[in-house]
């Protein structure tokens, strides 16, 4: 039973990250390659987009690490989810005015909130879900 739960949690993490990351990349990197749409219309917008992608990669790595630790019921040091929250928030800031990347990031944001709660809370099984 424990192995099944671990497998389902790992599947949850990897599918959520794969879905959100791939759709977000398609809807943010593709317009940049063709040079149209905000935030690509100005030099500052382009700098913000590159900053967002660079910092965002760190946030994705931390999200996956938190998910793997959650699947194996291990707790990470409190600095890791806090760091992930900070750099994840910074990487999202340039995309707030654009709706499509925010929609594609929604599953990852929900998972991130659950994982941060899990890693910062001292209770054994607090993931924000109803347990039976």
Order of alpha helices (4+ residues) and beta strands (2+ residues): alpha-alpha-alpha-alpha
